[in-house]
Amino acid sequence: MRDPDTLNQQEETDLAGVLRAAGQRPRPPADVATAVRSAVLAEWRHVVAERKARTRRLRIRWSLAAAIVLGVGGIAAAILQTPGDVIANVARTEGDVSVVAGWSARGRAAFQGQALRSGQQVLTGDSGRVALELARLSVRLDHATQVALVDPTHIKVARGSVYLDSGSGSPGASLLHVETPAGEIHHVGTQYAVRVLPSGVELAVREGKVELDTPGKLPEVATAGQRLDVSAAGSVARSTLRPDDAYWSWASSTAPQFDISGRKLSEFLSWAARESGRELVYATPQSAAAAHSAVLSGSIAGLRPDDALAAVLASTGLHQVPRAGALLVEITPP
């Protein structure tokens, strides 16, 4: 058997012999050569131009893709935007209550003690209620209510009912203004409720004074015991409403819990009277002295103000005497 390398060498020698025997090939005419070179050059330029165009198209596509990614990221950031500073906290929840960040459509269940930030929204379901602490105010939401926490001095009520209580002598509480479809509401040390309905806005004042500012109109002022009904067209109807009317019962039942442990009985009675819209009255000086000296212990967690009042008085030497518009307390006779 012959070596492969020897065979390859023999083949190359034979090919060289054939080429020498064929002689030099005739050169093509000059015009033909020029035409061929022009055609080859044109084709080369076309190929190069096509490659450059394809590169540009790829760069544009990548740029567009990057822009889309950045745009989607921007939209996602807007939808799931990080809320601002902590401005409130959840004092009490009941039923279905959720907190929504930014414009996101999905919320998370609220819980007692939760910190709330500017830019968030608080929503209650058909059976939900919640009490918030905001700028030294108690802000309570009834069923089917939606409120946006704009900043520490501004909330917006989109629907439902909101009750605000600035407490007694809370400095700075009057800085808060409440935005509604009927205008902005400002108050001075008060208890009041706002209800946003498809037909308009209700504004009821339990204590103090509020002012409704409507663009293009003079402010509407309401004082304790008054209710304003502002229609969607802007007309205003006034009526009266007692501080202890059943209209306020939902707000009283949503009050943050009062921790009685180590507190004086007189402090608890003042709280119970305020939550029920009544004036605290002691039947005798001895009754007042007993209330100021008695120190409470235990807990009223889970009890509504009226039930808590009954439970606490039952453990003391005082009892409640029925009187319209007043929480009248006197010493229980032996």
C-alpha positions, 0 to 999 in steps of 0.5 A, a space after each residue: 500500500 502506497 503512502 498518502 503523502 507520496 500520493 499527494 506529491 505525485 498529484 501535485 506534480 501531475 497538475 503542474 505538468 498539465 498547467 505548463 502544457 496548457 500555456 498562458 491563458 489569454 487576457 480578457 479585453 480591457 473593457 471587459 476587465 473594467 466592467 467586471 471590476 466595476 461590477 465587483 466594486 459595486 457589489 462590494 459597496 452594496 454589501 458594505 452599505 447593507 451591513 452598515 444599515 443593518 447595524 444602524 437598525 440593530 442599534 435603533 432597535 436596542 435603543 428603543 428596547 432600552 427606552 421601553 424598558 426604562 419607560 415601563 420601569 418609570 411607569 412601574 415606579 409611578 404605580 408602585 411609588 414609594 410613599 413619603 414620610 410617616 404622618 399617621 398610624 392606625 389606632 384601631 381597625 374593624 372589618 375590611 380595611 386596606 392601605 394602598 400605596 400610590 396608584 396601585 389598585 391592590 391594597 394590603 390589610 391594615 393592622 393596629 399600630 401600622 405606620 402610614 405615609 404621605 401618598 398612601 390611601 386608606 380604604 374600608 369595605 362594606 363592613 370595615 371601619 378604622 381609626 387613625 391618628 394624624 397630626 394630633 387628630 383622631 380621624 375615623 373612617 366609616 364603611 365604604 370610605 376612601 381617603 388619601 393621605 396627601 401630607 400631614 396637613 391635607 387629606 382628601 375624601 373621595 367617598 364615604 364618611 370621615 369623622 375628625 376629633 381634634 381633642 380638647 386643646 390640641 395645638 396645631 390641629 386646626 392646620 389640617 384641611 380636608 378636601 372634598 368634591 364640594 371644596 376644602 374644609 378648615 376647622 378650629 378645635 372641633 369634632 365634625 363629620 364629612 360624608 361624600 355621596 354621589 348627590 353631594 357632600 354632608 358636613 355636620 359639626 358636633 363641637 367647635 366651628 368649621 369653614 367650607 371654602 368653595 372656589 368662586 363663592 364665599 366660605 360657608 361657616 358651620 358651628 356646633 349643632 349645625 349640618 350643611 348639605 351641599 348638592 352636586 350643583 353647589 346649593 347649600 341647605 342647613 339643618 340642626 343636629 344634636 351632639 348626642 344624636 344617633 347620627 354620631 354613633 358610628 364614630 363613637 363606636 370606632 373610637 380608639 381604645 382608652 387605656 384605663 390602667 393607672 388613670 383617674 376615673 375623672 379622666 375616663 369619664 371626660 373621655 366617655 362624655 366626649 365620645 357620646 357628645 354629652 356634657 360631664 356633670 357631677 351631681 355633688 361636689 362629693 361625686 366630683 371628689 370621688 371621681 378625681 381620687 379614684 384610680 382605675 385598673 384593668 382593661 376595657 379593650 374591645 368595648 364600645 364607649 357606652 359599654 365601657 362606661 357601664 363596666 367601669 362605673 359598676 366597679 366604682 362607688 359612682 353611677 350614671 343618672 339619666 339626663 338628656 344631653 349630659 353624663 350625670 354622675 353621682 355617688 351610689 347610695 349605701 
